[in-house]
Amino acid sequence: MRRLIIKPIAEYHNMCDFLNMLSNFIHYHDYNDYPFPYLEEFSFTFHVLVSIDNDTNNQGAIINAYYQQPNAFIRGKKRYYGTGGVILQTLRRFISSIRHLKRFHLNNLLLESNTDIGACLNELLENSCETLEYLEILNYTSHIIPLYIIGLFPKLNSLIISSHSLSDDVLLLFANHLISLRRLNIVQDELTIPCRYSDSVWTEIDSILRDNKRQWFIRMITKGKCKNEPFWPGSPAPVRAIVYDTCSIKVIQTSIYTCMEQYSDTLETYVSEERKV
């Protein structure tokens, strides 16, 4: 087995049973007899449950789907339920069992408790620190928390991340310590909190990269049901591509002119894909 992909599914009990079975299978073997030596990629995307105020039809399904009250946050009239409790514990146990991954995807956990912020990433760091090359981590938290821990994966060359998991300090950490990082995709969807970074940080990053003869290829991606334009990074941010993969935003002239002005020296791709969601 080289890849294990768990797509968003509502049957949380079945999913937990499956992961527990795999974890038990791994722990049954001796440490030197690891049963998945060819496993390079693990992908997990949580099925986020959503309820609308005064909508009682969905409440029974939400309550029955969880072993205990999950993280929840409200935006507008919608209440989003992130993961936590037994589901998170099961996921952490499995990630702590697998090793030497090269590609890792972890999306839509929407963690809220500060005690859970290191969940899954600590386990990944312990067992795949020296091998991980590709990391996708979208909507890891439900609020703004910079993920400094990502700067501890020295072989990382591609990173896909939500805007609210970054900050000026985290970006500088990446520039200084992730010497293999080339591709940085900053993604915004309906679960993401738009964040702005200072213009000065991109000047510092540009200086660091030039001094070390390195390049970043940044893609700004807006997807899903997102209705907000991103906060555009200031010049000289090396933005190479801008992608609208959404039907919720219409591209307007001011946005195009802003991108042309900001990234005239670096922009190679500008795409607007209107898809049904």
Secondary structure, DSSP 8 states (H G I E B T S, - for coil): --EEEE---S-HHHHHHHHHHHHHHHHHS-GGG-S-TT--EEEEE---EEEETT--TTHHHHHHH-SS---EEEETTEEEE---HHHHHHHHHHHHH----SEEEEE---B--GGGTTTTHHHHHHHHTTT--EEEEES-BSS----GGGGG-TT--EEEEEGGG--HHHHHHHHHH-TT--EEEEEE-TT-------HHHHHHHHHHHHHTT---EEEEEEEET--S------TT--EEEEEEEESS----HHHHHHHHHHSTTT--EEEEE----
